[in-house]
């Protein structure tokens, strides 16, 4: 795997306390945007160190109830690394643990199954790269066949193999997992996938064929998106602006 430059090391120079605050904000933002699924789904962030331990939400809490203090520290085998009155969700460790353990370029993973995402991933077709957001994902999406609820460690290696070196994993008949170097980049990628899914669903409801983009245009869009990603400030500016808006609209998250 290509060595990352210092500026793109996952969460370089961030303390655990800072990661806890930023991750709790991410949970609240996903709820604010309407992307939650009751008490289910997960967002995780890797903690500094050699153990590949990560922070994740407690089982039984809505995303609104996640705080920096109640986030769990979980090992790649799904077991608690520190005492807590809460338990981790067993449906989270298989996917999150294996990626954190084996993808050093990944610091944060988010899993959702919103209605638009769940709808497009049950179709016998890939994510459409012929809209503005979908074109940015060209060459970045991997696919994994549905094996049931992801609670079995026997599926870990197959999900990892399906993901390969990509950053978006379509879980067929299920949902999506996105992973990036840090929390703001993961939010940016999740938003891009969500918008691509919404547009794909809306376009499918309109009669007539879709205009098709040439592969070279889709490739250029993906390259331009990569340049935005490589900017050390773009994703952070986007994430922080959305957090400020959320806190203005929802003072309970301030």
Residue pairs with C-beta under 8 A, 6 or more apart in sequence:
1 104
1 105
1 165
4 10
4 104
4 105
4 181
6 12
7 232
8 181
8 230
8 232
9 181
10 46
10 104
10 105
10 106
10 107
10 108
10 181
10 182
11 19
11 45
11 46
11 48
11 107
11 108
11 181
11 182
11 183
14 22
14 48
16 47
16 48
16 55
17 68
19 45
19 47
19 55
19 183
20 55
20 68
20 69
20 71
21 68
22 45
22 183
23 43
23 45
23 55
23 68
23 71
23 108
23 183
24 66
24 67
24 68
24 71
25 243
25 246
25 253
26 43
26 108
26 110
26 183
26 186
26 187
26 239
27 43
27 57
27 63
27 66
28 63
28 64
28 66
28 246
28 250
28 253
29 187
29 239
29 242
29 243
29 246
30 36
30 43
30 63
30 110
30 112
30 190
31 62
31 63
31 64
32 246
32 249
32 250
32 253
34 114
35 112
35 114
35 190
35 194
36 62
36 63
37 112
37 113
37 114
38 62
39 59
39 60
39 61
39 62
40 89
40 91
41 111
41 112
41 113
41 175
42 56
42 57
42 89
42 91
42 92
42 95
42 96
42 109
42 110
42 111
43 56
43 57
43 108
43 109
43 110
43 111
43 186
44 54
44 55
44 56
44 74
44 92
44 96
44 100
44 108
44 109
45 54
45 55
45 107
45 108
45 183
46 52
46 53
46 54
46 100
46 106
46 107
46 108
47 53
47 54
47 55
47 73
51 75
51 76
51 81
52 75
52 76
52 97
52 100
52 101
53 73
53 74
53 75
53 76
53 81
54 73
54 74
54 76
54 96
54 97
54 100
55 71
55 72
55 73
55 74
56 71
56 72
56 74
56 88
56 89
56 92
56 96
57 63
57 66
57 71
57 72
57 89
58 66
58 70
58 71
58 72
58 84
58 86
58 87
58 88
59 86
59 87
59 88
59 89
60 86
60 87
61 70
61 86
64 252
70 84
70 86
72 80
72 82
72 84
72 86
72 88
73 80
73 81
73 82
74 80
74 81
74 88
74 92
74 93
74 96
74 97
75 81
75 97
76 93
76 97
76 98
76 100
76 101
77 93
77 97
77 153
78 88
78 90
78 92
78 93
78 94
78 97
78 153
79 88
80 87
80 88
90 151
91 149
91 150
91 151
92 111
93 153
94 150
94 151
94 152
94 153
94 155
94 156
94 159
95 109
95 111
95 150
95 156
95 159
95 177
96 109
96 111
97 156
98 156
98 157
98 159
98 160
99 106
99 109
99 159
99 160
99 163
99 177
99 179
100 106
100 109
102 160
103 163
103 179
105 181
106 167
106 179
106 180
106 181
107 180
107 181
107 182
107 183
107 186
108 179
108 180
108 181
108 182
108 183
108 185
108 186
109 177
109 178
109 179
109 186
110 177
110 178
110 179
110 186
110 187
110 190
111 175
111 176
111 177
112 175
112 176
112 190
112 194
113 171
113 174
113 175
113 176
114 175
114 194
114 197
116 194
116 197
116 198
116 200
116 201
117 175
117 176
117 193
117 194
117 197
118 174
118 175
119 197
119 201
120 127
120 128
120 197
120 200
120 201
121 170
121 171
121 172
121 173
121 174
121 175
121 176
122 172
122 173
126 141
126 143
126 170
127 134
127 137
127 141
127 168
127 170
127 193
127 196
127 197
127 200
128 134
128 196
128 200
128 203
128 210
129 135
129 137
129 138
129 213
129 218
130 210
130 211
130 212
130 213
130 218
131 196
131 199
131 200
131 203
132 199
132 221
133 192
133 193
133 195
133 196
133 199
134 196
134 199
134 200
135 213
135 217
135 218
135 221
135 222
136 192
136 196
136 221
136 222
136 224
136 225
137 168
137 192
137 193
137 196
137 222
137 225
138 218
138 219
138 221
138 222
139 219
139 222
140 166
140 167
140 168
140 222
141 166
141 168
141 169
141 170
142 162
142 163
142 164
142 166
142 168
142 169
142 170
143 162
143 169
143 170
143 172
144 158
144 159
144 162
144 163
144 169
144 170
144 171
144 172
145 162
145 172
146 171
146 172
146 173
146 174
147 155
147 158
150 159
150 171
150 174
159 169
162 169
163 169
163 177
163 179
167 178
167 179
167 180
167 189
168 176
168 177
168 178
168 189
168 193
169 176
169 177
169 178
169 179
170 176
171 177
176 190
176 193
176 197
178 186
178 189
178 190
178 193
179 186
180 186
180 188
180 189
180 229
182 235
183 239
184 235
184 236
184 238
184 239
184 240
185 229
185 235
187 235
187 238
187 239
187 242
188 229
188 234
188 235
188 238
188 239
192 225
203 210
228 234
228 235
229 235
246 253
247 253
247 254
